[in-house]
Amino acid sequence: MKLRAVDIGKTASAASIVFDSLRQAIMNGELADGEPLRQDEIAALFNTSRIPVREALTRLEQQGLVESRRYRGAVVAGISASEAAEIFDFRCLLECEVVAVAVPKMTSQSLLEARRYFQSFMDSEEPMDWGELNRRFHYALYRDSGLDYHLRVIDNALDRVERFLRAQLLMTEGLEQANREHLQILTACEQGDAVLAAVLTRQHIQGAKQALVDYLETR
C-alpha cells in the first residue's frame, strides 16, 4: 500500500497537550472572550505543527469553548444570557433525573466524599478552585446513578458556563447561597429522600441560572 507512515501516538499526544493547555487557560480566564487563537502562534509555542493545534481547536469547538468566525478564525467563545439560560434549563432536565436515580443506590463512601467536597468548597477562598470543587461535589452525588452518558453531557455543559459562573459568584457574593443549597441537597441525599434531592437540585440550578443571567445582562 502506498501510504505515508504517520506516528499516530505522537500526533495524538501533541493534540491532547495543546487541548488540555488551551482548555485550562480558557476555563481559568487567562484567555479572554473573543481572543484570537492563531494556529501558527500556538504551534510555535508548543514546538509542534499546525495539525495537532487544529485538532485541539476542533475539540474545543465541540465543547463550546471556541468558535470559528469568518475572517478571524478560531476565537475564545463568549456566552449570551439567553444561551446561558438554555444551558441551565438543560442541566435541570438531566441533573434532577440523575440525582433521583442515584439516591437509592448511594453508598456511604459517596456521601462522605460529597461532604468532604462540600466542606472544601465552603472553606475555599480561591475562586479558581470553586468550579472544580463544585463539580466534584455534585459528581459524588450523581456517580452512583450509573448514568455515565448523562454525566458526560453534564460535564460538557459545565465546561461551557463554569468560568462565567465563577465570575458571577465572585462579583455577586453568591457563595453563601451556594453553600446553603449544597448542604440542603447533601442532607436530603443522606436521608435517602430522592424526591426532595431532585427538587432541591432543580431550585439550586434555577437560582444559579437567574443569578448568572442577571450578571451577564448587566456585565
C-alpha positions as CSV (number, residue, x, y, z in Angstrom):
1,M,0.0,0.0,0.0
2,K,1.3,3.4,-0.9
3,L,0.6,5.3,2.3
4,R,2.8,7.7,4.1
5,A,3.5,6.5,7.6
6,V,2.5,8.7,10.5
7,D,3.3,8.3,14.1
8,I,-0.2,8.5,15.4
9,G,0.9,8.2,19.1
10,K,3.0,11.4,18.9
11,T,0.3,13.3,17.0
12,A,-2.4,12.3,19.5
13,S,-0.2,13.2,22.4
14,A,0.6,16.6,21.0
15,A,-3.0,17.4,20.3
16,S,-4.0,16.3,23.8
17,I,-1.3,18.5,25.3
18,V,-2.4,21.5,23.3
19,F,-6.1,20.8,24.0
20,D,-5.5,20.5,27.8
21,S,-3.4,23.6,28.0
22,L,-5.9,25.8,26.0
23,R,-8.9,24.4,27.8
24,Q,-7.3,25.2,31.2
25,A,-6.4,28.7,30.1
26,I,-9.9,29.4,28.9
27,M,-11.5,27.9,32.0
28,N,-9.2,30.0,34.2
29,G,-10.0,33.2,32.3
30,E,-6.4,33.6,31.2
31,L,-7.7,33.8,27.6
32,A,-10.5,36.4,27.3
33,D,-13.8,36.1,25.4
34,G,-13.2,36.8,21.7
35,E,-9.4,36.4,21.9
36,P,-8.0,35.0,18.7
37,L,-6.4,31.6,18.8
38,R,-3.9,31.7,15.9
39,Q,-2.7,28.3,14.8
40,D,0.8,29.3,13.8
41,E,1.4,31.1,17.1
42,I,0.1,28.2,19.2
43,A,2.1,25.7,17.1
44,A,5.3,27.8,17.7
45,L,4.6,27.9,21.5
46,F,4.3,24.2,21.7
47,N,7.1,23.5,19.1
48,T,4.7,21.4,17.0
49,S,3.0,21.6,13.6
50,R,-0.5,23.1,12.9
51,I,-2.1,19.6,12.7
52,P,-2.4,18.9,16.4
53,V,-3.3,22.5,17.0
54,R,-6.1,22.2,14.5
55,E,-7.3,19.0,16.2
56,A,-7.2,20.6,19.6
57,L,-9.2,23.6,18.4
58,T,-11.8,21.3,16.8
59,R,-12.3,19.5,20.1
60,L,-12.6,22.8,22.0
61,E,-15.2,24.0,19.5
62,Q,-17.2,20.8,20.0
63,Q,-17.2,21.6,23.7
64,G,-18.4,25.2,23.0
65,L,-15.2,26.8,24.4
66,V,-14.0,28.0,20.9
67,E,-15.9,29.3,17.9
68,S,-14.9,29.9,14.3
69,R,-15.5,33.4,12.9
70,R,-15.3,34.5,9.3
71,Y,-12.0,36.4,8.6
72,R,-10.8,35.9,12.2
73,G,-10.5,32.1,12.5
74,A,-10.8,30.5,15.9
75,V,-11.6,32.7,18.9
76,V,-12.4,32.0,22.6
77,A,-16.2,31.7,22.7
78,G,-18.3,34.1,24.8
79,I,-21.8,33.4,26.0
80,S,-25.1,35.3,25.9
81,A,-27.6,35.5,28.7
82,S,-30.1,33.5,26.6
83,E,-27.6,30.8,25.8
84,A,-26.6,30.5,29.5
85,A,-30.3,30.2,30.4
86,E,-30.8,27.4,27.9
87,I,-27.8,25.5,29.2
88,F,-29.1,25.7,32.8
89,D,-32.6,24.6,31.8
90,F,-30.9,21.7,30.1
91,R,-28.9,20.9,33.2
92,C,-32.2,20.9,35.2
93,L,-33.6,18.2,33.0
94,L,-30.6,16.0,33.4
95,E,-29.3,16.6,36.9
96,C,-32.7,16.3,38.6
97,E,-33.2,12.9,36.9
98,V,-29.7,11.8,37.7
99,V,-29.8,12.6,41.4
100,A,-33.2,11.0,41.8
101,V,-31.8,7.8,40.3
102,A,-28.6,8.0,42.4
103,V,-30.1,8.4,45.9
104,P,-31.5,4.9,46.4
105,K,-28.1,3.5,45.2
106,M,-25.9,6.0,47.0
107,T,-23.1,4.4,49.1
108,S,-21.7,5.8,52.4
109,Q,-18.4,6.3,50.6
110,S,-20.1,8.6,48.0
111,L,-21.8,10.6,50.8
112,L,-18.6,11.0,52.7
113,E,-16.8,12.2,49.6
114,A,-19.6,14.6,48.8
115,R,-19.4,16.0,52.3
116,R,-15.6,16.5,52.0
117,Y,-16.0,18.4,48.8
118,F,-18.9,20.4,50.3
119,Q,-16.6,21.4,53.2
120,S,-13.7,22.2,50.8
121,F,-15.9,24.4,48.6
122,M,-17.2,26.2,51.7
123,D,-13.7,26.8,53.1
124,S,-12.0,27.8,49.8
125,E,-11.1,31.4,49.4
126,E,-9.5,30.7,45.9
127,P,-12.0,31.4,43.1
128,M,-10.0,29.3,40.7
129,D,-10.8,26.2,42.8
130,W,-14.6,26.8,43.0
131,G,-15.5,25.3,39.7
132,E,-13.6,22.0,40.2
133,L,-14.8,21.6,43.8
134,N,-18.4,22.3,42.7
135,R,-18.1,19.6,40.0
136,R,-16.7,17.1,42.4
137,F,-19.4,17.7,45.0
138,H,-22.2,17.2,42.5
139,Y,-20.4,14.3,40.8
140,A,-20.0,12.4,44.1
141,L,-23.8,12.6,44.5
142,Y,-24.5,11.7,40.9
143,R,-22.0,8.9,40.3
144,D,-24.0,6.0,41.8
145,S,-26.8,6.6,39.3
146,G,-24.7,4.6,36.8
147,L,-25.9,7.1,34.1
148,D,-22.5,7.6,32.6
149,Y,-23.6,9.2,29.3
150,H,-25.7,11.7,31.3
151,L,-22.7,12.5,33.4
152,R,-20.5,13.2,30.4
153,V,-23.1,15.6,28.9
154,I,-23.4,17.4,32.3
155,D,-19.7,17.7,32.4
156,N,-19.6,19.3,28.9
157,A,-22.4,21.7,29.9
158,L,-20.4,22.8,33.0
159,D,-17.4,23.4,30.7
160,R,-19.4,25.9,28.8
161,V,-20.5,28.0,31.8
162,E,-18.0,27.4,34.5
163,R,-15.8,30.4,34.0
164,F,-18.8,32.8,33.8
165,L,-20.4,31.2,36.9
166,R,-17.2,31.6,38.8
167,A,-17.1,35.3,37.9
168,Q,-20.8,35.7,38.9
169,L,-20.1,34.1,42.3
170,L,-17.1,36.4,42.9
171,M,-18.9,39.6,41.8
172,T,-22.3,39.0,43.4
173,E,-21.1,37.3,46.6
174,G,-23.2,34.2,45.8
175,L,-21.1,31.7,47.7
176,E,-23.2,31.9,50.9
177,Q,-26.3,30.9,49.0
178,A,-24.4,28.1,47.1
179,N,-23.1,26.7,50.3
180,R,-26.5,26.7,51.9
181,E,-28.1,25.0,48.9
182,H,-25.3,22.4,48.7
183,L,-25.9,21.5,52.3
184,Q,-29.6,21.1,51.8
185,I,-29.1,18.8,48.8
186,L,-26.5,16.8,50.6
187,T,-28.7,16.4,53.7
188,A,-31.6,15.1,51.5
189,C,-29.3,12.6,49.9
190,E,-28.0,11.4,53.3
191,Q,-31.6,11.0,54.5
192,G,-32.4,8.9,51.3
193,D,-35.1,11.3,50.1
194,A,-34.7,11.1,46.3
195,V,-37.7,13.3,45.6
196,L,-36.5,16.1,47.9
197,A,-33.0,15.9,46.5
198,A,-34.3,16.3,42.9
199,V,-36.5,19.3,44.0
200,L,-33.6,21.0,45.8
201,T,-31.3,20.3,42.8
202,R,-33.8,22.0,40.5
203,Q,-34.1,25.0,42.8
204,H,-30.3,25.2,43.1
205,I,-29.7,25.2,39.3
206,Q,-32.6,27.6,38.6
207,G,-31.3,30.0,41.2
208,A,-27.8,29.9,39.8
209,K,-29.2,30.4,36.3
210,Q,-31.1,33.5,37.3
211,A,-28.0,35.0,39.1
212,L,-25.8,34.3,36.1
213,V,-28.3,35.7,33.6
214,D,-28.6,38.9,35.7
215,Y,-24.8,39.1,35.8
216,L,-24.4,38.6,32.1
217,E,-27.1,41.2,31.2
218,T,-25.5,43.9,33.4
219,R,-21.9,43.0,32.7
